[in-house]
Amino acid sequence: MNLHALDYINKNCVEVLEQASKDSGVNEAMIKGVALFAVANGYDKLSQNQKYHFDETIRPLIENVQCSGFYNPYSGDRVDCSAVLPDENLIAYYGHDETYCESCQSEADYMANRREQIERE
């Protein structure tokens, strides 16, 4: 669980928490409060009720986050990926709206470079 990433979300992209609240059907203010409390005091200090909401709504944002995949510039199709992003990449993931796993990043870079070569020819 990456509380540093949660701190980043709290300070820089609170809309992620807002969307997670909506998706879970949970009060947005409560989720924001639980997120702030968890960063300041740690997971163990949460009440049972707070832990439940943390585990259901917040934890999926900061633990075992799946790569978003990428768009194939040739076909325009989305290439799905099941890789889990390393915890150390989560701040970059939220900071840049998306970050790919190593494999998807390599593939996306290759396709972008290949497309540039084709366009130059």
Secondary structure by P-SEA (a helix, b strand, c coil): ccaaaaaaaacccaaaaaaaaaaacccaaaaaaaaaaaaacccccccaaaaaaaaaccccccccccccccccccccbbbbbcccccccaaaaaaaacccccaaaaaaaaaaaaaaaaaaac
